């Protein structure tokens, strides 16, 4: 571990208003997020809002409930942004997985900026295709949905038919494409990662309602005030743990051999560090795990087979079987995704190509084996950490029936995006400080 002192990402944020460019970027980002939240309340034509709200009241433990959380409640209202940014995320993950399998995509990845633009173009096409497919599935599903409203069972769709399906597919696909454009605009012209900030805004938008529901339960006596204080303490402790673990990394010392150039001139000989994060996979494992486990539960709600519905009850959030499968799936995807994004053999070859080596480790195969061993141990620690964070809210909800809105996945996203955005703002401030020093410096020979 390196003993260098790291500056806090929040240091220097008091100078935000002193830099015009940064102020413009922050205002642009805030304006784009406001546009996104406005669109999350524009309804899709042909829907009975009361019946739809009654239906989603019973879908909190299914895949639809998870997608509704990421869309900031837009799916439960079936707005133009009902699909949210999930098709784009799914397309990005699929392209990233295919990069390790398809040689043509792997070649594009190694071509630098041009290859990255081409892969981004394929990601956009995949987003549109997934949006069309998901929009069509939602349209067909909505036509078969019925929910009780004031003692009567009403259909969610007012006038089912081909016209409704085409209108729904066009509306939802256009909404997802617009969200994708907003995210890219925030990334290029604003501050922070646009896609992450959109998910962040959707999750945080429902936080005030969760806090109000918790205080309401405490006021009517269903929750004790001491237990509410305990929940707040747990939330602060979990947030601190996430910040610590997300910043934790193992720094492996890399030494570069000296080499002779231009006669007797020697270069090289310096050393640097290869940082390996404890949680390399980020929030991808809990998202994948939730999708896979909740998928049969969602299908069971539309299936006429009672046996499948009875089995799906045990895979619903709050049951022991669900928690066991959930934790196992998180651990599996932590190792699976880490193996995709980090290749020890490729890293060892690059080090040997540029004259770098790990002190005490022979270059080549032995270096790859050493990196693989260190990464396996770090991934195990990271998998246990992610599984623990994700299971803690499930245990609280199952045993105490509290509206603890910040589940494991959403809390990881909120804390991670906050840290990344604050770090980018800090980097922007530091770069502008260096530019100011260069302008004020007196360079010899300049008149």
NORMO-V181265 format. One record per run of one state. SS is the DSSP state (a for helix, b for strand, c for the rest). FROM is the first residue (numbers start at 1). LEN is the number of residues. If there is no record, write none. Layout:
ss=SS from=FROM len=LEN
ss=SS from=FROM len=LEN
//
This chain:
ss=c from=1 len=12
ss=a from=13 len=6
ss=c from=19 len=1
ss=a from=20 len=20
ss=c from=40 len=3
ss=b from=43 len=1
ss=c from=44 len=3
ss=b from=47 len=1
ss=c from=48 len=1
ss=a from=49 len=8
ss=c from=57 len=6
ss=a from=63 len=8
ss=c from=71 len=3
ss=a from=74 len=4
ss=c from=78 len=1
ss=b from=79 len=1
ss=c from=80 len=6
ss=a from=86 len=14
ss=c from=100 len=3
ss=a from=103 len=7
ss=c from=110 len=3
ss=a from=113 len=31
ss=c from=144 len=2
ss=b from=146 len=4
ss=c from=150 len=2
ss=b from=152 len=4
ss=c from=156 len=1
ss=b from=157 len=1
ss=c from=158 len=4
ss=a from=162 len=28
ss=c from=190 len=4
ss=a from=194 len=11
ss=c from=205 len=2
ss=a from=207 len=13
ss=c from=220 len=5
ss=a from=225 len=23
ss=c from=248 len=1
ss=b from=249 len=8
ss=c from=257 len=2
ss=b from=259 len=3
ss=c from=262 len=3
ss=b from=265 len=3
ss=c from=268 len=3
ss=b from=271 len=7
ss=c from=278 len=6
ss=a from=284 len=19
ss=c from=303 len=3
ss=a from=306 len=10
ss=c from=316 len=4
ss=a from=320 len=22
ss=c from=342 len=2
ss=a from=344 len=10
ss=c from=354 len=2
ss=b from=356 len=2
ss=c from=358 len=7
ss=a from=365 len=36
ss=c from=401 len=7
ss=a from=408 len=33
ss=c from=441 len=7
//
